[in-house]
């Protein structure tokens, strides 16, 4: 999944959420769907990385567990609940590149 595609998907869901009031159940269901998408994307990237290795060096990609889905969904919910003021979230941002 490309970063741009992921961003537009998440923006679209965010736009939908602001258009109408959703029940807590609907919000949690949306967050679970986003969490699954994040984990599927992670596994897909890991799989693609393994394909770049020599066949003898490849390792299996473990599927994500239900507990991981819930953990990621809880992080997303925490962000929604606390907004960008969550200091621990800001401290986890990693910048890459040459700085230009």
C-alpha distance (Angstrom), angle and dihedral (degrees) to the residues before:
residue distance angle dihedral
X1 . . .
X2 3.79 . .
X3 3.77 119.9 .
X4 3.79 92.5 -121.9
X5 3.80 92.1 52.4
X6 3.78 91.4 49.5
X7 3.78 92.0 49.5
X8 3.78 94.5 51.3
X9 3.81 91.4 48.3
X10 3.79 92.0 52.8
X11 3.80 91.9 44.0
X12 3.80 90.6 51.9
X13 3.79 91.8 52.5
X14 3.79 89.9 47.6
X15 3.79 90.5 51.3
X16 3.79 91.0 50.0
X17 3.79 91.0 50.9
X18 3.80 92.5 53.9
X19 3.81 93.3 49.9
X20 3.78 95.4 64.3
X21 3.75 138.3 14.3
X22 3.77 112.2 -101.3
X23 3.74 129.3 -159.9
X24 3.78 119.4 -112.3
X25 3.79 87.7 -108.3
X26 3.82 92.1 55.4
X27 3.80 92.3 48.1
X28 3.81 91.8 49.7
X29 3.80 90.3 47.8
X30 3.82 90.2 52.1
X31 3.80 91.0 48.6
X32 3.81 91.1 49.9
X33 3.81 88.9 51.8
X34 3.80 90.7 50.6
X35 3.81 90.8 47.9
X36 3.81 90.9 51.8
X37 3.80 89.6 49.7
X38 3.80 91.4 51.3
X39 3.80 92.3 49.5
X40 3.81 93.3 45.0
X41 3.80 89.2 51.0
X42 3.81 90.6 49.7
X43 3.81 91.7 50.4
X44 3.79 91.4 46.7
X45 3.82 91.2 52.9
X46 3.80 90.8 47.5
X47 3.80 90.6 49.8
X48 3.81 91.9 49.3
X49 3.82 89.8 49.1
X50 3.79 90.6 51.8
X51 3.81 90.2 52.6
X52 3.81 88.9 59.4
X53 3.80 90.4 60.6
X54 3.77 125.2 82.9
X55 3.80 109.1 -87.4
X56 3.79 92.8 -113.1
X57 3.85 91.2 54.9
X58 3.81 96.8 49.2
X59 3.78 119.9 115.1
X60 3.80 127.2 -159.0
X61 3.79 118.5 -100.6
X62 3.77 112.0 -125.5
X63 3.79 115.4 -134.8
X64 3.76 117.2 -118.6
X65 3.78 118.3 -99.6
X66 3.78 128.9 -131.5
X67 3.80 88.6 -110.4
X68 3.83 89.8 59.2
X69 3.81 91.1 51.7
X70 3.80 90.3 52.2
X71 3.82 92.3 45.8
X72 3.81 92.8 52.2
X73 3.82 91.4 44.4
X74 3.80 89.9 51.5
X75 3.82 90.2 52.2
X76 3.80 89.8 50.9
X77 3.81 91.1 47.7
X78 3.81 90.4 48.6
X79 3.79 89.6 53.5
X80 3.80 91.3 49.5
X81 3.78 91.0 47.2
X82 3.83 96.4 45.4
X83 3.79 101.7 28.8
X84 3.77 122.5 -154.5
X85 3.80 92.1 -38.3
X86 3.80 89.5 84.9
X87 3.83 100.6 115.8
X88 3.81 95.1 -164.5
X89 3.82 90.1 56.4
X90 3.79 92.1 51.8
X91 3.80 91.1 48.6
X92 3.83 90.3 57.9
X93 3.80 94.7 59.2
X94 3.80 110.2 114.0
X95 3.78 121.9 -162.2
X96 3.79 119.0 -151.2
X97 3.76 133.4 -176.2
X98 3.75 136.5 61.3
X99 3.81 95.7 -64.2
X100 3.81 96.3 -111.9
